């Protein structure tokens, strides 16, 4: 562990400015590599990683508003809307205006989206196998990351 109590100075020896002392870089790199590990598994189903995340939520809730999806996925509607339109074209989901509020769009699971659930059940197991990570370690890491997300929000 690096001594972060070292005096702050603009010189190159400042430990706070070393890449290996940053929290952001290993999270960024791990996120990119983990997404890359998902790609071949999702490709078999014709899914992208963001589409998989949307389907995970719809398999859990069957219907959500775009706003609710955005809150769960930490994405804004400008990012979600084109993604959802492409998924609607593939007949995985439907989009309809909420009867009580025309500004709200409800996203619902369609049979073609529901049909992906069975094959997708293999993905978490395959990923754990690829990571060669014991379940307890996986759960502990996931809990730490969720705690970090909560602190950052």
C-alpha positions as CSV (number, residue, x, y, z in Angstrom):
1,X,0.0,0.0,0.0
2,X,1.3,3.4,-0.9
3,X,1.8,6.2,1.6
4,X,-0.9,8.7,0.7
5,X,0.2,10.9,3.5
6,X,3.2,12.0,1.5
7,X,3.4,15.7,0.9
8,X,1.6,17.0,-2.2
9,X,4.1,18.3,-4.7
10,X,3.9,18.8,-8.4
11,X,6.9,16.7,-9.1
12,X,6.8,13.3,-10.7
13,X,7.4,11.4,-7.5
14,X,4.0,12.3,-6.1
15,X,2.4,8.9,-5.3
16,X,-1.1,10.3,-5.8
17,X,-0.4,10.7,-9.5
18,X,0.8,7.2,-10.2
19,X,-1.5,5.1,-12.3
20,X,-1.1,2.0,-10.0
21,X,-2.4,4.1,-7.1
22,X,-5.6,5.1,-8.7
23,X,-9.0,3.4,-8.0
24,X,-10.5,4.5,-11.3
25,X,-8.0,2.7,-13.6
26,X,-8.4,-0.9,-12.3
27,X,-12.2,-0.4,-12.3
28,X,-12.2,1.0,-15.8
29,X,-9.9,-1.7,-17.1
30,X,-11.8,-4.5,-15.3
31,X,-15.1,-3.2,-16.7
32,X,-13.8,-3.2,-20.2
33,X,-12.3,-6.7,-19.9
34,X,-15.4,-8.1,-18.2
35,X,-17.6,-6.7,-21.0
36,X,-15.2,-8.3,-23.5
37,X,-15.5,-11.6,-21.7
38,X,-19.3,-11.4,-22.0
39,X,-19.1,-10.7,-25.8
40,X,-18.7,-14.3,-27.1
41,X,-21.4,-15.6,-24.8
42,X,-23.9,-12.9,-25.8
43,X,-22.9,-13.1,-29.5
44,X,-24.3,-16.7,-29.5
45,X,-27.7,-15.1,-28.6
46,X,-27.4,-12.1,-31.0
47,X,-27.2,-9.7,-28.0
48,X,-25.0,-6.8,-27.1
49,X,-24.0,-6.2,-23.5
50,X,-26.4,-3.3,-23.0
51,X,-29.3,-5.3,-24.6
52,X,-28.5,-8.2,-22.1
53,X,-28.8,-5.7,-19.2
54,X,-32.2,-4.5,-20.4
55,X,-33.4,-8.1,-20.8
56,X,-32.1,-9.0,-17.3
57,X,-34.3,-6.3,-15.9
58,X,-37.3,-7.2,-18.0
59,X,-37.0,-10.9,-17.1
60,X,-37.1,-9.8,-13.5
61,X,-39.9,-7.2,-13.8
62,X,-41.7,-7.9,-17.1
63,X,-42.6,-4.2,-17.5
64,X,-40.7,-1.1,-16.6
65,X,-40.8,2.5,-17.8
66,X,-37.9,4.0,-19.7
67,X,-37.2,6.1,-16.6
68,X,-37.1,3.0,-14.3
69,X,-34.8,1.2,-16.7
70,X,-32.5,4.3,-16.7
71,X,-32.5,4.4,-13.0
72,X,-31.6,0.7,-12.7
73,X,-28.9,0.9,-15.4
74,X,-27.6,4.4,-14.6
75,X,-28.3,5.5,-18.1
76,X,-30.2,8.5,-19.5
77,X,-33.2,8.2,-21.9
78,X,-31.1,9.6,-24.7
79,X,-28.8,6.5,-24.4
80,X,-31.7,4.1,-23.8
81,X,-34.1,5.2,-26.5
82,X,-32.1,4.1,-29.6
83,X,-31.1,0.8,-27.8
84,X,-34.8,0.1,-27.0
85,X,-35.9,0.9,-30.6
86,X,-33.4,-1.6,-31.9
87,X,-34.6,-4.2,-29.5
88,X,-38.2,-3.5,-30.4
89,X,-37.3,-4.0,-34.1
90,X,-36.0,-7.5,-33.1
91,X,-39.4,-8.0,-31.4
92,X,-37.7,-8.6,-28.0
93,X,-39.7,-5.9,-26.3
94,X,-42.6,-3.5,-26.9
95,X,-42.8,0.2,-26.2
96,X,-46.1,2.0,-25.5
97,X,-47.2,5.2,-23.9
98,X,-48.5,5.0,-20.3
99,X,-52.2,5.6,-20.3
100,X,-52.0,7.8,-17.2
101,X,-49.0,9.9,-18.5
102,X,-48.3,10.3,-22.2
103,X,-44.8,11.4,-21.4
104,X,-44.0,8.0,-19.9
105,X,-43.1,5.0,-22.1
106,X,-43.6,1.5,-20.8
107,X,-41.3,-1.2,-21.9
108,X,-42.7,-4.7,-22.0
109,X,-41.2,-8.1,-22.7
110,X,-42.3,-9.8,-25.9
111,X,-42.3,-13.6,-26.6
112,X,-39.1,-13.4,-28.6
113,X,-37.4,-11.6,-25.7
114,X,-38.8,-14.1,-23.2
115,X,-37.4,-17.0,-25.4
116,X,-33.9,-15.7,-24.8
117,X,-34.2,-16.2,-21.1
118,X,-33.5,-20.0,-21.2
119,X,-30.3,-19.8,-23.3
120,X,-29.1,-16.8,-21.3
121,X,-29.2,-18.8,-18.0
122,X,-25.9,-20.4,-19.0
123,X,-24.1,-17.0,-19.2
124,X,-23.4,-16.4,-15.5
125,X,-22.1,-20.0,-15.1
126,X,-19.9,-19.7,-18.2
127,X,-18.6,-16.4,-17.0
128,X,-17.7,-17.7,-13.5
129,X,-15.9,-20.7,-15.1
130,X,-14.0,-18.3,-17.4
131,X,-13.0,-16.1,-14.4
132,X,-12.0,-19.2,-12.4
133,X,-13.4,-17.4,-9.3
134,X,-14.9,-19.2,-6.4
135,X,-18.6,-18.2,-5.8
136,X,-17.8,-16.7,-2.4
137,X,-15.1,-14.4,-3.9
138,X,-17.5,-13.4,-6.7
139,X,-20.2,-12.5,-4.1
140,X,-17.8,-10.6,-2.0
141,X,-16.5,-8.6,-4.9
142,X,-20.0,-7.9,-6.2
143,X,-21.0,-6.7,-2.7
144,X,-18.0,-4.4,-2.5
145,X,-18.7,-2.9,-6.0
146,X,-22.4,-2.4,-5.1
147,X,-21.3,-0.6,-1.9
148,X,-19.0,1.6,-4.0
149,X,-21.8,2.4,-6.4
150,X,-24.1,3.4,-3.5
151,X,-21.4,5.7,-2.1
152,X,-20.8,7.3,-5.5
153,X,-24.5,8.0,-6.0
